[in-house]
Amino acid sequence: PEEHAGQIAAAEGTADLTQWPPGPANLQAKLLKPTEALATCTDQGAYEELYAEIESVVRELDGQLQHQRYLGGVELCAADFLLFAWAVRLDAVYYELDKLSIGRLQDFPSLFAYCCDLYERPAFFEHTDLEEIKAQAYRNAPELNPKGFVPRGGLPPLDRPHSRFLLG
């Protein structure tokens, strides 16, 4: 609706997730920008629209990852790095701080297993400090967290076993 145009403008994009695999531009337009816009939303209607858009995209990605190991099929691609970075923040940051309560990472079984699979790789494991990601997000958002508290818990257990290797 027109009354929400200002709130949603940051999240608009021409990306189409029906083109599989979604490239970095698609993920940026359909997942990262809407998540960023949601965090600073000041209008309930705009919040509801962004929330529904993000939830739809996450459910679609979870469904697609049920059938293939990575976004590009059997090989890692740039979009995998973006999706992993977004997904590991779902529980730690987006759920509470940004009010994106679509569920925990574990509530999306294929996306969760996908993240566990990637986390086993040194390129992901060695550069993913969940405690630090959470602390930085909460300390650097005074408008969302005026007291600067960093809540305990809420980190996804990425060291869980999975069977993603069976996908290719």
Secondary structure, DSSP 8 states (H G I E B T S, - for coil): -GGGHHHHGGG-----TTSSS--HHHHIIIIIHHHHHHHT---HHHHHHHHHHHHHHHHHHHHHTTT-SBTTBSS--HHHHHHHHHHHHIIIIITTTS---S--GGGSHHHHHHHHHHHTSHHHHTT--HHHHHHHHHHT-TTT-TT----S-----TT----GGGG-
